[in-house]
């Protein structure tokens, strides 16, 4: 395991609004895909059972599968935009 460079910029955690958008960007397509894949079977369940099944499948996919990728993408985008700002001298 390597340590990050000493002069690497610290990326702050997402704001509440950014986190809400990130979660929505993960949850909506996940629920859409699950509904398309299992819609006929889910329709036979009661609303409470259907919600339980959807949440049980979707939450691990979002939390362990999609959100880490979105956090890394956000960090890369922020680091890239900071590095490309005009008037900033690169650190040595």
Secondary structure, 3 states (H helix, E strand, C coil): CCCCCCCCCCCCCCCHHHHHHHHHHHHHHHHHHHHHHHHHHHHCCCHHHHHHHHHHHHHHHHHHHHHHHHHHHHHHHHHHHHHCCCCCCCCC
